Amino acid sequence: MKIFKDKLYWYLMPPFFIISLIAFFVLPDSQYIAFLVILLFWVAYYMISYYLKRKREREQV
C-alpha cells in the first residue's frame, strides 16, 4: 500500500497519535475529542498531500 511508504503519513502520525492519547485519557468526554483528533489528522494529511501534488505538477510544466 502506498500510504505506508508515504513519508508525510509518518511525519504527521506520531504527533496526532500522542495528542489523541492525551485527549483520550485527560479530557472529559475524551472519546469524542480523540475521534476528532483522528479526523483532523486525515484532513491535514489529504490537504497537505493535495497541495504537494499540485506543487509538483506546476513545477513540471
Contacts in CASP RR format, 6 or more apart in sequence:
PFRMAT RR
TARGET T0000
AUTHOR 0000-0000-0000
METHOD contacts of the structure
MODEL  1
MKIFKDKLYWYLMPPFFIISLIAFFVLPDSQYIAFLVILLFWVAYYMISY
YLKRKREREQV
3 9 0 8 1.000
6 49 0 8 1.000
8 45 0 8 1.000
8 48 0 8 1.000
8 49 0 8 1.000
8 52 0 8 1.000
9 45 0 8 1.000
12 41 0 8 1.000
12 44 0 8 1.000
12 45 0 8 1.000
12 48 0 8 1.000
13 41 0 8 1.000
16 37 0 8 1.000
16 38 0 8 1.000
16 40 0 8 1.000
16 41 0 8 1.000
16 44 0 8 1.000
19 37 0 8 1.000
20 34 0 8 1.000
20 37 0 8 1.000
20 38 0 8 1.000
20 41 0 8 1.000
21 34 0 8 1.000
23 30 0 8 1.000
23 33 0 8 1.000
23 34 0 8 1.000
23 37 0 8 1.000
24 30 0 8 1.000
24 31 0 8 1.000
24 33 0 8 1.000
24 34 0 8 1.000
27 33 0 8 1.000
END
